[in-house]
Amino acid sequence: MLDLAFLLTFNRLLAAAPWARARLAPFAGQRARLVLGPLPVEFRIAADGTCESLGCEAPAVEIVLPADAPLVLLQGQG
């Protein structure tokens, strides 16, 4: 449930960042893990560069961000 809420929020941020979706799109279909502080979230990258929920395979890439990254992005300081 927390993963789904996170993916919805992350996709909302990606909707405002076409450059980020363009960088993720070539990895469509691959699994990824985003580590935000102590919270790892695993997902699959969609063809449009957004994130989709997934099953239990190991991710192909891990993205590690500081815990304050969402706040910094929302404040436009990123």
matplotlib code that plots the C-alpha trace (Angstrom):
import matplotlib.pyplot as plt

x = [0.0, 2.8, 4.6, 1.5, 1.1, 4.8, 4.6, 1.6, 3.5, 6.7, 4.7, 3.2, 6.7, 7.7, 4.7, 6.2, 9.7, 9.7, 13.5, 13.4, 10.8, 12.9, 15.9, 13.9, 12.0, 14.9, 14.8, 11.1, 10.2, 13.1, 12.8, 14.3, 14.7, 14.5, 16.0, 14.8, 16.4, 15.3, 12.5, 13.3, 10.6, 10.8, 9.0, 9.1, 9.8, 6.9, 7.4, 6.5, 9.2, 6.7, 6.7, 4.6, 4.0, 5.7, 6.1, 9.1, 12.0, 15.3, 15.6, 18.0, 19.0, 19.0, 18.5, 19.6, 18.4, 18.8, 15.7, 15.0, 15.0, 11.2, 11.0, 13.9, 12.2, 8.8, 10.5, 12.1, 15.7, 16.7]
y = [0.0, 2.4, 1.4, 2.3, 5.7, 6.4, 5.5, 7.7, 10.6, 9.9, 9.7, 13.1, 14.5, 12.8, 14.4, 17.8, 16.7, 15.6, 15.5, 12.8, 10.7, 10.9, 9.6, 6.7, 5.7, 3.8, 1.5, 0.6, -2.9, -3.0, -3.2, -0.5, 0.2, 3.7, 4.1, 7.2, 7.2, 4.0, 3.3, 1.1, 1.0, -1.3, -0.7, -1.2, 1.6, 2.1, 3.0, 6.7, 7.0, 6.7, 4.0, 0.9, -1.5, -4.9, -8.4, -9.9, -10.1, -8.4, -4.8, -4.0, -0.7, 1.0, 4.7, 6.1, 9.6, 11.5, 11.3, 15.0, 14.7, 14.9, 18.1, 19.6, 18.8, 20.1, 23.4, 23.7, 23.6, 20.4]
z = [0.0, 0.9, -2.4, -4.4, -2.6, -3.3, -7.0, -7.4, -5.8, -7.8, -11.0, -10.2, -9.9, -13.1, -14.9, -14.2, -15.3, -19.0, -19.0, -16.2, -18.1, -21.2, -19.3, -17.8, -21.0, -22.6, -19.6, -20.2, -18.9, -16.5, -12.8, -10.5, -6.8, -5.4, -2.0, -0.2, 3.2, 4.9, 2.5, -0.6, -3.2, -6.2, -9.5, -13.2, -15.7, -18.1, -21.8, -21.1, -18.4, -15.5, -12.8, -12.5, -9.6, -10.0, -8.6, -6.8, -9.3, -8.4, -9.8, -12.7, -11.2, -7.7, -7.3, -4.0, -2.9, 0.4, 2.6, 2.0, -1.8, -2.2, -0.1, -2.1, -5.4, -4.3, -3.2, -6.6, -5.2, -7.1]

ax = plt.figure().add_subplot(projection="3d")
ax.plot(x, y, z, "-o")
ax.set_aspect("equal")
plt.show()
